Structure formats: structure tokens, C-alpha cells
Amino acid sequence: MTLTEPGRLRGSPGDGRRCSSPHRTKASAVMTEPAPADLIHLEDADGNRCIVRVTGRFQPGVLTGHDILRADVLVSASFIDARLNVYLFPRDLDAWQRDLSDLAPGRQAGIGGDRGLSLVLHMHDDGWLSVTVEDPDRLTVLLGIRSEENWVNDHQERLEQVRQTWPSEVIETAPMAYEWSPSRKR
């Protein structure tokens, strides 16, 4: 294992090991990544489910990729079992928060869509959700999921948990110019 840049150890690719000082021992150099967190977790008694599980930062420590989050989209029903990838920008989380706050029967909330995978939840009067997952390169699927009564509040809490686990730490000072936020945790 060698130090390749300040705070970065070279071991196996993507192993997530970090060290703030080259003088630390090998054992203390390994830090654990936060556990994955479900931004969206919808499932019903029939086995239909849609989960968006945030797994970590896209490029931790790199200004242009630090605040982008990696997530798995897991979709299951009697006719499908799929795992897709999506990258969530801070603006995606902001839009998801607005959509959830405004959600009512006949309206919808979604993430992604402008650069690949999109997931849209359409709320019906009877409590059912139509869940559309579209990955232009792979599949389009529509599920019906009978939601829990308090699912919107639950998902607002999930969003807050994701934001606490992976807070935004980069600010854009001018178009295409970035710097670390003064509140960044190291």
C-alpha cells in the first residue's frame, strides 16, 4: 500500500481506504464508509418492490464528483428482478423533496430522467402507486404497488437521512468553478 496523494492510499481499486496523514499505521488508515441508505423503499404484500439504495459518493474527495451520489435501483415483481444504477446530483434530491411535499392523488414525484434512468411515482386516489422505471438503454417497467398509509412522511425522513449521511460539501462559486464548503467534514 502506498500513498498516492494527500489523504489517498493506493490498494485495490475503489477500496475506499483513506488516511489523513502518511504517518499513520496501516491499521488506522482504513475508515469505514457509511452503510447504504434507502432513499426510496416501496414494497407490498404481493412482492412488488422498488428500492433506491444510496451506496456512497461517486468520487469522494474530488470537487466535481464528491456531491454526486451512487445508487442502486432494485425493482422486483413476479415478472422482473432488476438492478440498475443511477447517479444522484444535489439538484435531484432537491427536486425529490419538492415533489414529495407537493404529492397528492393524481400527481407524481420522480428522480432522474434528464441523463439516463428515470423513476416516476404516480399517486392514485385509492392509495395505489404506479411506479415507472425507465432506463433508455435497458428496460422500461411499470409496477403497481399498494403503498403504506404514511409512506410520504417515511420517504421525507429517508431523504433527510441520506442528506445527513452524505451532506453537500462542495459549492459552485461561478459557472464550472468549485470549492469546498467551509462546513465540510473531513
C-alpha positions as CSV (number, residue, x, y, z in Angstrom):
1,M,0.0,0.0,0.0
2,T,1.4,3.4,-1.0
3,L,0.3,7.0,-0.5
4,T,-0.6,8.4,-3.9
5,E,-1.9,11.8,-3.0
6,P,-2.8,13.6,0.3
7,G,-5.3,11.5,2.1
8,R,-5.4,8.7,-0.5
9,L,-3.9,5.3,-0.2
10,R,-3.3,3.0,-3.1
11,G,-4.5,-0.5,-2.5
12,S,-7.2,-2.3,-4.5
13,P,-9.2,0.0,-6.8
14,G,-12.2,1.6,-5.1
15,D,-11.5,0.1,-1.7
16,G,-12.4,3.4,-0.1
17,R,-9.4,3.4,2.3
18,R,-8.3,6.9,3.4
19,C,-5.6,8.3,5.6
20,S,-5.2,11.9,6.6
21,S,-1.5,11.6,7.4
22,P,1.2,9.5,5.8
23,H,2.5,8.8,9.3
24,R,-0.5,6.7,10.4
25,T,-0.2,3.0,10.6
26,K,-1.8,0.6,8.1
27,A,-4.4,-0.5,10.7
28,S,-5.6,3.0,11.4
29,A,-5.7,4.1,7.7
30,V,-8.8,2.1,7.0
31,M,-12.0,4.1,7.6
32,T,-15.4,2.6,7.1
33,E,-17.8,4.0,4.5
34,P,-21.3,4.8,5.8
35,A,-23.8,2.0,5.4
36,P,-26.1,2.2,2.4
37,A,-29.3,4.0,2.9
38,D,-32.6,3.6,1.1
39,L,-33.9,6.8,-0.3
40,I,-36.9,5.0,-1.7
41,H,-38.3,1.8,-0.3
42,L,-41.7,0.7,-1.5
43,E,-43.0,-2.8,-1.3
44,D,-46.3,-4.5,-0.9
45,A,-47.6,-7.9,0.2
46,D,-47.7,-9.2,-3.3
47,G,-43.9,-9.0,-3.6
48,N,-43.8,-5.9,-5.8
49,R,-41.0,-3.6,-4.7
50,C,-38.9,-0.6,-5.8
51,I,-35.9,0.5,-3.8
52,V,-33.4,3.2,-4.5
53,R,-30.4,2.4,-2.3
54,V,-27.7,5.1,-2.0
55,T,-24.4,3.4,-1.7
56,G,-22.0,6.3,-1.4
57,R,-20.3,9.2,-3.1
58,F,-19.4,8.9,-6.8
59,Q,-15.9,10.4,-6.4
60,P,-15.1,11.1,-2.8
61,G,-12.6,13.9,-2.4
62,V,-12.9,15.1,-6.0
63,L,-14.6,18.5,-6.2
64,T,-16.6,17.8,-9.3
65,G,-17.8,14.3,-8.2
66,H,-17.9,14.5,-4.4
67,D,-21.5,15.6,-4.0
68,I,-22.8,13.1,-6.7
69,L,-24.2,10.0,-5.0
70,R,-24.2,6.4,-6.4
71,A,-27.3,4.4,-6.0
72,D,-28.8,1.1,-7.0
73,V,-32.4,0.9,-8.2
74,L,-33.8,-2.5,-7.3
75,V,-37.1,-3.5,-9.0
76,S,-38.9,-6.7,-8.3
77,A,-42.2,-8.3,-9.2
78,S,-43.4,-11.7,-10.4
79,F,-42.1,-10.8,-13.9
80,I,-38.9,-8.9,-13.2
81,D,-35.9,-8.7,-10.9
82,A,-33.6,-5.9,-12.0
83,R,-30.8,-3.9,-10.5
84,L,-29.9,-0.7,-12.3
85,N,-27.5,2.2,-11.4
86,V,-28.3,5.9,-11.1
87,Y,-26.2,8.9,-10.1
88,L,-28.0,11.4,-7.9
89,F,-26.9,15.1,-8.0
90,P,-27.9,17.5,-5.2
91,R,-30.5,19.0,-7.6
92,D,-32.1,15.5,-7.9
93,L,-32.5,15.4,-4.1
94,D,-33.9,18.9,-4.1
95,A,-36.4,18.0,-6.8
96,W,-37.4,14.8,-4.9
97,Q,-38.0,16.9,-1.8
98,R,-40.3,19.3,-3.7
99,D,-42.1,16.5,-5.4
100,L,-42.8,14.7,-2.2
101,S,-44.0,17.9,-0.5
102,D,-46.5,18.5,-3.3
103,L,-47.6,15.0,-3.8
104,A,-51.3,14.3,-3.8
105,P,-53.6,11.9,-5.7
106,G,-53.3,12.5,-9.4
107,R,-49.8,14.0,-9.1
108,Q,-46.4,12.4,-9.4
109,A,-42.9,12.5,-7.9
110,G,-39.7,11.3,-9.6
111,I,-35.9,11.3,-9.8
112,G,-33.5,11.3,-12.7
113,G,-34.7,11.4,-16.2
114,D,-32.5,14.2,-17.7
115,R,-29.5,12.0,-18.1
116,G,-30.4,8.3,-18.2
117,L,-32.6,6.4,-15.8
118,S,-35.8,7.9,-14.5
119,L,-38.1,6.7,-11.8
120,V,-41.6,8.2,-11.5
121,L,-44.2,7.5,-8.8
122,H,-47.8,8.4,-9.7
123,M,-50.2,8.5,-6.8
124,H,-53.8,7.3,-7.3
125,D,-56.9,8.2,-5.3
126,D,-57.2,4.7,-3.9
127,G,-53.7,4.6,-2.4
128,W,-52.0,2.7,-5.2
129,L,-48.8,3.9,-6.7
130,S,-47.9,3.4,-10.3
131,V,-44.1,3.1,-10.4
132,T,-42.4,3.6,-13.8
133,V,-38.7,2.8,-14.1
134,E,-37.2,3.7,-17.5
135,D,-33.6,3.1,-18.4
136,P,-33.3,4.0,-22.1
137,D,-30.6,1.5,-22.7
138,R,-32.1,-1.4,-20.9
139,L,-35.7,-1.5,-19.9
140,T,-39.0,0.2,-19.1
141,V,-41.2,-1.3,-16.4
142,L,-44.5,-0.2,-14.8
143,L,-45.4,-1.6,-11.4
144,G,-48.4,-1.2,-9.2
145,I,-47.6,-1.0,-5.5
146,R,-50.1,-0.7,-2.7
147,S,-48.3,1.9,-0.5
148,E,-48.3,2.2,3.2
149,E,-50.5,4.9,4.6
150,N,-47.7,7.1,5.8
151,W,-45.2,6.4,3.0
152,V,-44.7,10.1,2.1
153,N,-43.6,11.0,5.6
154,D,-41.4,7.9,5.7
155,H,-39.7,9.0,2.5
156,Q,-39.2,12.5,3.7
157,E,-37.3,11.1,6.7
158,R,-35.4,8.8,4.3
159,L,-34.3,11.8,2.3
160,E,-33.2,13.6,5.4
161,Q,-31.2,10.5,6.5
162,V,-29.4,10.5,3.1
163,R,-28.6,14.2,3.4
164,Q,-27.2,13.7,6.9
165,T,-25.1,10.7,5.8
166,W,-23.7,12.4,2.7
167,P,-24.1,16.1,3.1
168,S,-23.4,18.5,0.3
169,E,-19.8,19.7,0.8
170,V,-19.0,21.5,-2.5
171,I,-20.1,25.0,-3.6
172,E,-20.1,26.3,-7.1
173,T,-18.5,29.8,-6.9
174,A,-19.0,30.6,-10.6
175,P,-20.1,28.5,-13.6
176,M,-17.9,25.4,-13.6
177,A,-15.8,26.7,-10.7
178,Y,-16.0,24.7,-7.4
179,E,-14.5,24.8,-3.9
180,W,-15.0,23.0,-0.7
181,S,-17.7,24.3,1.6
182,P,-16.4,25.9,4.8
183,S,-18.7,23.4,6.7
184,R,-17.1,20.3,5.1
185,K,-16.4,17.5,7.4
186,R,-13.1,15.7,6.9
